[in-house]
Amino acid sequence: MENENVQTVDEKDFRYPGPKPQTKEAGLVLLADVVEAAAKTLPEFTTARIQGLVQKMINKMFSEGQLDNCELTLKDLNNIAKAFNRILSAIYHQRVDYPELAYKQSERKQKINEDTAKKQSHKPEDKPDSDKGEDKENLKRLGMLK
């Protein structure tokens, strides 16, 4: 039983009404737009899913005749698919899940480094008088002190 509140979607409402691509560049843009939009709908981004999606979308555009007027060869389509796979895999690559223990150890190391840096830092007034003379000479050399 269908829900009466759910509207049906007409695919024609989302189709470009203009002419089919006339140049290789226009065909490439069409494919890039279609593949990029479809990639955003993937629930999980794995290399296999991305490759399957790219091949499916290129095949769909080819079989629908969208590429008939743009002189893209099958070799071109294969190269385009490879490039899309590489780009989308780089954009949607999987990240490594770091275990909680490694995160806590990282925090501990950062705190130790911060404490060490605080101990090693000196305030300008803590400098010996000989260092203050060197600072004045350096500032003169840089033109910041006359």
C-alpha positions in Angstrom: 0.0 0.0 0.0 1.5 3.3 -1.1 1.5 6.4 1.1 -0.7 9.1 -0.4 1.5 11.9 0.9 4.5 10.8 -1.1 4.9 12.6 -4.4 6.3 10.8 -7.4 9.4 12.3 -9.0 9.4 12.8 -12.8 12.9 12.3 -14.1 12.2 14.8 -17.0 12.0 17.6 -14.4 15.7 17.1 -13.7 17.0 16.7 -17.3 18.8 19.4 -19.2 16.5 20.5 -22.0 19.3 21.8 -24.3 21.1 20.1 -27.1 23.3 17.1 -26.6 27.0 17.9 -26.3 28.6 18.8 -29.6 32.3 18.8 -28.6 34.5 16.4 -26.7 34.9 19.0 -24.0 31.2 19.4 -23.6 30.8 15.6 -23.4 33.5 15.5 -20.7 31.7 18.1 -18.7 28.4 16.2 -19.0 30.1 13.1 -17.8 31.9 14.9 -14.9 28.6 16.5 -13.8 26.7 13.2 -13.9 29.4 11.2 -12.1 30.1 13.8 -9.5 26.4 14.1 -8.6 25.9 10.4 -8.5 29.0 9.9 -6.3 27.5 12.1 -3.6 24.7 9.6 -3.2 26.9 6.7 -2.4 26.4 5.5 1.2 30.0 4.1 1.5 33.0 5.2 -0.5 35.1 2.2 -1.5 37.3 1.9 -4.5 35.1 -0.8 -6.0 31.9 1.2 -5.5 33.4 4.3 -7.0 34.6 2.3 -10.0 31.2 0.6 -10.5 29.4 3.9 -10.2 31.7 5.6 -12.8 31.3 2.8 -15.2 27.6 2.6 -14.7 27.0 6.3 -15.3 29.3 6.5 -18.4 27.6 3.5 -19.9 24.2 5.0 -19.1 25.0 8.3 -20.9 26.5 6.3 -23.8 23.5 4.0 -24.2 21.0 6.9 -23.9 22.7 8.5 -26.9 23.9 11.6 -24.9 27.4 11.3 -26.4 26.4 10.7 -30.0 27.3 14.1 -31.3 30.5 14.8 -29.4 33.0 12.5 -31.1 34.3 10.8 -27.9 35.8 7.4 -28.7 35.6 4.3 -26.6 39.3 4.8 -25.8 38.5 8.4 -24.7 35.7 7.1 -22.4 38.0 4.5 -20.9 40.6 7.2 -20.2 37.9 9.5 -18.7 36.7 6.6 -16.5 40.2 6.0 -15.2 40.7 9.7 -14.4 37.3 10.0 -12.7 38.1 6.9 -10.6 41.4 8.3 -9.5 40.0 11.7 -8.7 36.9 10.4 -6.8 39.0 7.9 -4.9 41.3 10.8 -3.8 38.3 13.0 -2.8 36.4 10.2 -1.0 39.3 8.1 0.4 38.7 6.2 3.6 40.3 7.5 6.7 42.0 5.3 9.3 40.2 4.9 12.6 42.7 5.6 15.4 42.2 3.5 18.5 41.4 5.4 21.7 44.7 4.4 23.3 46.8 5.9 20.5 44.8 9.2 20.9 45.5 9.3 24.6 49.2 8.6 24.2 49.3 11.4 21.6 47.7 13.8 24.1 50.1 12.8 26.8 53.1 13.4 24.5 51.7 16.8 23.4 51.4 17.9 27.1 54.9 16.8 27.9 56.2 18.8 24.8 54.2 21.9 25.9 55.6 21.6 29.5 59.2 21.3 28.1 58.7 24.2 25.8 57.4 26.4 28.7 60.5 25.5 30.8 62.9 26.3 28.0 61.3 29.6 27.1 62.8 32.7 28.7 61.2 36.1 29.1 63.2 39.0 27.5 63.9 40.5 30.9 65.5 37.1 32.0 68.3 37.6 29.4 71.7 38.4 30.5 72.9 42.0 29.7 75.3 40.7 27.0 72.3 39.3 25.1 70.5 42.6 25.3 73.4 44.3 23.6 73.3 41.7 20.8 69.6 42.3 20.4 70.1 46.1 20.0 72.8 45.4 17.3 70.5 43.0 15.5 67.7 45.6 15.5 70.0 48.3 14.2 71.1 46.0 11.4 67.5 45.4 10.4 66.8 49.1 10.4 64.4 48.9 13.3 66.5 50.8 15.8 68.5 54.0 15.1 
